[in-house]
């Protein structure tokens, strides 16, 4: 089990190897979002390659269209 902070809230997960798996577990995998991991923006192209580790701080922001 790993402990993370997601959008300021503590979270425990049994498994999440990378950012993409985390997003899938949070049902955000297909949405337009921006991810920041430990104060670093992670491009969508690197979500599956970027490991999630114990104690990571993650901010997830959804893109909202409008005009």
C-alpha positions as CSV (number, residue, x, y, z in Angstrom):
1,X,0.0,0.0,0.0
2,X,1.3,3.5,-0.8
3,X,0.3,6.8,0.7
4,X,-0.1,9.9,-1.5
5,X,-1.5,13.4,-1.2
6,X,-3.9,14.1,-4.1
7,X,-5.2,17.6,-4.4
8,X,-4.4,18.3,-0.7
9,X,-6.0,15.1,0.6
10,X,-4.3,12.0,1.9
11,X,-5.0,8.9,0.0
12,X,-4.0,5.2,0.4
13,X,-3.9,2.9,-2.6
14,X,-3.1,-0.8,-2.8
15,X,-1.3,-0.3,-6.1
16,X,-0.6,2.4,-8.7
17,X,2.6,2.0,-10.6
18,X,2.4,5.2,-12.6
19,X,0.4,8.3,-13.1
20,X,-1.8,6.7,-15.7
21,X,-2.8,3.9,-13.3
22,X,-3.6,6.4,-10.6
23,X,-5.8,8.5,-13.0
24,X,-7.6,5.3,-14.1
25,X,-8.3,4.4,-10.4
26,X,-9.7,7.9,-9.9
27,X,-11.8,7.5,-13.0
28,X,-10.0,10.4,-14.7
29,X,-8.1,8.5,-17.3
30,X,-10.1,9.8,-20.3
31,X,-10.6,13.4,-19.2
32,X,-8.7,16.5,-20.2
33,X,-6.6,17.1,-17.2
34,X,-3.2,18.5,-16.1
35,X,-1.1,16.6,-13.6
36,X,1.6,18.1,-11.3
37,X,3.8,15.6,-9.4
38,X,5.9,17.0,-6.6
39,X,5.7,20.5,-8.2
40,X,6.6,19.3,-11.7
41,X,4.1,19.3,-14.6
42,X,3.9,15.8,-16.1
43,X,2.9,15.8,-19.8
44,X,0.2,13.4,-20.9
45,X,2.7,11.6,-23.1
46,X,4.7,10.7,-19.9
47,X,1.8,9.6,-17.6
48,X,2.4,5.9,-18.3
49,X,6.1,6.2,-17.8
50,X,6.1,8.4,-14.6
51,X,6.3,6.3,-11.4
52,X,4.2,7.1,-8.4
53,X,6.0,6.6,-5.1
54,X,5.2,6.7,-1.4
55,X,4.7,10.2,-0.1
56,X,4.3,11.9,-3.6
57,X,2.2,15.0,-3.7
58,X,-0.1,15.2,-6.8
59,X,-2.3,17.9,-8.0
60,X,-4.9,17.2,-10.7
61,X,-6.7,19.9,-12.5
62,X,-9.5,19.4,-15.0
63,X,-9.7,21.5,-18.2
64,X,-13.0,23.3,-18.5
65,X,-14.0,24.7,-21.9
66,X,-16.0,27.9,-22.3
67,X,-16.0,31.2,-24.0
